[in-house]
């Protein structure tokens, strides 16, 4: 079989390589890939940003995908041949402190599919049983391929912030994670506004409007005036920063209302701090920033939509099945057609798809002629 791999340390350098079909270990399932999405990190691998210097090349990329089980190891008990599945691509060690307390997403020895070992841009993967999640019968396989990015928004909205009906919500950044976060917040009953900057005006903000959201272009509009207009001068109940830019941190604190919503919070959250985790573009590690807002806005519920955890992937199929006001993760063009691409010319496919990601859409790739 053949897979789309990063082959050298520099810009581009993507090739279709012959790879052996994997044999599943006793605790693994062999998964045939149906659809694979392209994440911004895949575009980062294409550009070979510093975050990916640890990669041992060549490595087949891709970690957002949906597939079918075609073979199981002797120790696998939860899945059978024919089951539709998605993978939780951050494979944790299961032994470190973070794993012990349920934070496998920040495992000290985590291995990421498509970065630390071959990923989904090839026909088959051998995946540990504990990294797989079943896809419900009423969820389309193309939708299932977006579980991983949607789990990021699911965690931010459902677990970290607990958005409730009637909450006034602002999502900073109209990219793929931002728009998924906005849809989930709306499904939870929030009244959502999406903000962007000048470069978002041509595609991302209009796409947000197509999805039914109020939008603010902070490069042209007075963000403070619009905030007061939309919230009766109070401020937003919850702000999600999905920009990946340092300015999002201070902007979130300025926009959130004083006090924040009155709801249970984790014991390790201090009353007068906003704790945000931002991964700088091209950075190897997340950057944690603690903002003291005790004299400004007490306990602001500012959450960073950055990375989903194990339980978050389970929520995405439920949200898709309920279809509350249309939580849709399917990659699509603005004319409503699903954007599904087949890999035949690696450089053209990745470069063009990277441009699509920068505009704000997710793209699904289906194994076709040239990748088998």
GICOR-V386675 format. One record per run of one state. SS is the DSSP state (2 for helix, 1 for strand, 0 for the rest). FROM is the first residue (numbers start at 1). TO is the last residue. If there is no record, write none. Layout:
ss = {SS;SS}
from = {FROM;FROM}
to = {TO;TO}
//
This chain:
ss = {0;1;0;1;0;1;0;2;0;2;0;1;0;1;0;1;0;1;0;2;0;2;0;1;0;1;0;1;0;1;2;1;0;2;0;2;0;1;0;2;0;1;0;2;0;2;0;1;0;2;0;1;0;1;0;2;1;0;1;0;1;0;1;0;2;0;1;0;1;0;1;0;2;0;1;0}
from = {1;2;7;14;19;28;38;40;48;50;53;59;61;64;73;84;88;90;92;97;101;104;107;111;114;117;118;122;123;124;129;132;135;141;145;147;162;168;173;176;188;191;197;198;201;204;211;214;218;223;232;236;237;238;242;247;256;257;273;279;287;293;302;305;312;323;332;333;338;339;340;343;346;360;364;367}
to = {1;6;13;18;27;37;39;47;49;52;58;60;63;72;83;87;89;91;96;100;103;106;110;113;116;117;121;122;123;128;131;134;140;144;146;161;167;172;175;187;190;196;197;200;203;210;213;217;222;231;235;236;237;241;246;255;256;272;278;286;292;301;304;311;322;331;332;337;338;339;342;345;359;363;366;372}
//
